[in-house]
Amino acid sequence: MNLVVKSQDELLAALPHVLGFKPEESIVVVPFGPGGGLPVVRADLPTSATERDALWAELRGPFSRHAHPDARIGIVCITADRHNTELASQHMSDHLETVEVTTDLRLWSDGEHWRDLNTGATGRQTQETVDKLAVKTVLTGVAQPAASRASLAESLVGDRQPIADVLDTARAASMTSTPSAERDWALGRLEQFHTDGVRLCDLDGARMLVALETISTRDALWQDMSTQNLAAHAALWTDLTRRAPDEVRAAPASMLGFASWLGGNGAKAWCALDQVPTDQPYTMADLVASALQNALHPREWEPNQTRLREVANELDESFVPKPPSHHDQRDVPASQPTDRPPPGL
Amino acid sequence: MSEYDGTTGPRQLSVTERQLRRLVVAAACAFHPRKRIDVIHEPDVVLLRGVSE
């Protein structure tokens, strides 16, 4: 066995930092060895043959696409259910072999103890190792993991009343302006946030959220996003997702979903998409969800973005604001839809 | 907020949306939490390699 990790204990301690939260009742596939290419993948632990097959059906594509010759992985199951761990990890290992991915390790942990299912070796998860990892990540400036996936999701819910209180004011002001003026303001405000990182006041937050209702404005801000300024975008959209009332939250939550995906963080991206109200169809959210579902690698975005900028520079109606009657450009329904339609993908 | 302007039915995808859609393999997109898969691209391999030398 050619493990890259120093010990099973360390691998288990590292997982929350890699995922952004402490996994529970989960199966996690971890790439080993140099070269990279394969992502870390976490899913709820399948508990039946049907669920195991369904999980593999979801993972076959991503692993086939991302695997390189001699790809090696470890499978970690975090649960008290050792029986399901045996079944799920063996099923996953067998199927990964069919796409030429070798499983070096099958590890079971109940949160306190671990067992190597291939060798029978056992051990305890030690607080010392957990602390050592925490110190290391603090020193590198990495955010500490959430206590659970649920708490990661809860971190995106803040006090939404203050912006709700000024939303009508912001909306009334925008009606006296033009879409292009609001887009210019939004881009300028984004630029300011890039520079100073200062949280938007309630009125600016409301104005930004109203501006995002115009798709060309949202797209202009979306197009600003790159791997170079991702931290600022993630901070801005996290804050506005936390503070936005239902009627204006789809856009910032989708922007955060995209930013999280672009940063490689699929878990946070899903949590962001959860903040899109379920009764409000929103195409961008569906597209980001599909990218997540297909484990699309973020590096595939940048070349497209470059091409898009070239096209946009030539001419595209989405970047040329139409004259007044700008209400027509907003995504305001004639009647409220009652259900989220299946993504049109 | 929704994506209908009340006069022309469902709006077309924006340019940026189309750009992302081109990258996405067509597939059923599940919002059900049980079907969600968290994918972490470019993980911190230093962490995965352990802290002790």
Interface residues (C-beta under 8 A of the other chain):
Chain A: V4 V5 K6 S7 E10 L11 A14 H17 V18 L19 G20 V30 P31 F32 G36 P39 V40 V41 R42 A43 D44 A54 L55 E58 L59 G61 P62 T129 K132 L133 K136 T137 V142 R149 E213 I215 S216 R218 D219 W222 Q223 E247 V248 A250 A251 F258 G264 N265 G266 A267 W270 L273 T278 Q280 P281 Y282 T283 M284 D286 L287 V288 A289 S290 A291 L292 Q293 N294 A295 L296 H297 P298 R299 E300 W301 N304 Q305 R307 L308 V311 A312 D316 S318 F319 D328 Q329 R330 D331 V332 P333 A334 S335 Q336 P337 R340 P342 P343 L345
Chain B: M1 S2 E3 Y4 D5 G6 T7 R11 L13 S14 V15 T16 E17 Q19 L20 R21 R22 L23 V24 V25 A26 A27 A28 C29 A30 F31 P33 R34 K35 R36 I37 D38 V39 I40 H41 E42 P43 D44 V45 L47 L48 R49 G50 V51 S52
